[in-house]
Amino acid sequence: MPAPATSSSPSGTPNLLHTLSFGEQGRRVVFCHGLFGQGKNWTQIAKALAGTHRTCLVDLPQHGRSPWRQRFDYLAMADEVAALLAPEDPVALVGHSMGGKVAMLVALRHPELVERLCVVDMSPVRYAETGTNPSLVAAMRRLDLDSLSSRQEADQRLAVDVPDPVVRGFLLQNLRRDATGDPGSRWRWQMNLAVLGDSLDQLADWPAEALVGVAPYRGPVLWVAGAQSDYITAEYEPAMAHWFPRKRLATIKNAGHWVHSEQPAVFTEVLRRFLDD
């Protein structure tokens, strides 16, 4: 497999998001991650598809190596992702959770850029609750970065508030030491914790008012739900059908909200069939 290609924001073009790409032939498949994630969360899936597809992993605004913004805005995020795409090479766009809402908005606002859409465990609705996110934000904010001596120490301290090692490991992927790397250099969160932590209500929202007059997306859509998750339910069916009439639903057993991480082989096969249909 060819070495991955990367792109990041060069001087003078602050709107360019950081991406990581695999593969040199076939349909272009672009992946959008969820809250507190990074494009590299999709690496296993992207590499599995790279023999027959060109895969691209995006760090969304406020996350990973992409630029930080002063506020959280789904529409602006969608437009920044759209700026990476081109109508002469429309993509299969895949988004999980927060990235699922971003992907849906790209398809609705820029349908010429999206040949097909896969939404992973997310619906085009406002959710009444923000789940465990407030407690995770509080735990990360309580972690005193200035006094940290090692990543292992950060893990031990965070374990008090985040006992699940999988969730804790996911969050700690965002912990970085300043460029010097010496023992006295400062630790920091690579994501914009201040803005994201203050924007949980907006993250749970769906910008329906901004979509007045926008036509439904007419391309094929695959919804992938975790059988043990409640982000895609019959209650949300009308909204899904309204915005995405050419939809189909695949429910993956023994999976919760993190479908692609919990059942990567099954998810990859489901996605591959959709891409090759």
Secondary structure, DSSP 4 states (H G I P E B T S, - for coil): -PPPEEE---TT-TTPPPEEEE-SSSSEEEEE--TT--GGGGHHHHHHHTTTSEEEEE--TTSTTSPP-SS--HHHHHHHHHTT--TTS-EEEEEETHHHHHHHHHHHH-GGGEEEEEEES--SS--S--TTHHHHHHHHHHS-GGG---HHHHHHHHTTT---HHHHHHHHTTEEE-TT-STTSPEEESS-HHHHHTTHHHHH---GGGGTTPPPP-S-EEEEEETT--SS-GGGHHHHHHH-TTEEEEEETT--S-HHHHSHHHHHHHHHHHHH-
